[in-house]
Amino acid sequence: MILFFSVFFTVYAAVNYYIFIRGWQSLAALPHLRIIYLIVFLLVSLSFILSKLLQNYLPAALYSIMQWIGSFWFAYMLYFILFIVFFDILKLLNNYLTYFPSSISINYKQWKFGLFIFVILVTSVIVFTGYINTRIVNIKNLELTLRKGSSPINKLNIVSFADIHLTPMNNEELLSIIIDKANSLNPDIVLIPGDFADEKTEWLETNGIGKSFLRLNPKYGVFASTGNHEFIVGINNIPKFITDHNIRLLRDENILIDGSFYLAARDDYSKKQFTGEERKPLSLILNNRKEDYPVILMDHTPFKLDEAEKNNIDLQLSGHTHHAQLWPLNFLTGLIYEKDWGYLKKGNTQYYITCGVGTWGPPVRTGSKTEIVNIKIKFQ
């Protein structure tokens, strides 16, 4: 965990310094604005970190405001840095190709200030549009056929959503929308493969975030697996929060649902990084099965997908990637994961990796949509 946060803060500081310097230089034509720029920049760039450090001492309302500001800043950071790098490259190439009009060099300070305003305005439009996108909860419909084996049932209606990331931004208002959508699909079972919260459970409970989960009441129940954020937030506390909201948390185990199919769940791939403990091998998790029933697996991070295929899993549900959440980072997740979003079949094993129903960091989606997955299964 120390390594994780060390890398995060190093990168965060370096990127913010680069953005700050370019902004400072852009105000050369109006140097009296620089002190205001400095104050505003420090407030927005430090808001998220300070809110976390001072959480126990801040009024709930002030904490929430600082979280909103700091979270949006992550999105602004990305697009500011992309714009700055793009224009820096253009400037560098101009030294060799000389394609800038002479008016730029004559009025260089004014051009830089105009570009400064342009980048802020365009980025604000992108971020605001991305925020609206997060509040539109889409339904992804899948119709799959799984082997029946010895199962007495012929069909199953699953509703699955992952990566809720409950926070002051992904709050009870958003959760209520998600639960309303889920209930409207009349599921037989609800499956949540990881990443419930990015906030201390005490804060969530005090502010009434999570109570909408209690409105879920499918025939077979609501089940969840851990994600990496369960370990980041505190694996000793969050299981109680989950179970207190009528959700059964499965950890490296499987259960037989109504004598019809097995539901298995793995602790997240990141478990060793945060606890030093290995998660159980999938073969060990499954070794107590006695009947030839179909097996559905929740495994939050879609690494090593071959393991499910080798262990004859019928359907694996994962999340984690958010399909990068912010464009153009989708291209990176596409390189990191064999499948970073959508449906995949390997041998007799089918997979669905959801892009998630919440957001991590900024409450902004510019590279993916907010989705709940409705999987209608036929057994044959």
Secondary structure, 3 states (H helix, E strand, C coil): CHHHHHHHHHHHHHHHHHHHHHHHHHCCCCHHHHHHHHHHHHHHHHHHHHHHHCHHHCCHHHHHHHHHHHHHHHHHHHHHHHHHHHHHHHHHHHHHHCCCCHHHHHCHHHHHHHHHHHHHHHHHHHHHHHHHHHCCEEEEEEEEEECCCCCCCCEEEEEECCCCCECCCCCHHHHHHHHHHHHHCCCCEEEEECCCECCCHHHHHHCCCCHHHHHCCCCCCEEEECCHHHHHHCCCCHHHHHHCCCCEECCCEEEEECCCEEEEECCCCCHHHHHCCCCCCHHHHCCCCCCCCCEEEECCCCCCCHHHHHCCCCEEEECCCHHHCCCCCHHHHHHHCCCCCEEEEECCEEEEECCCCCCCCCCCCCCCCEEEEEEEEEEC
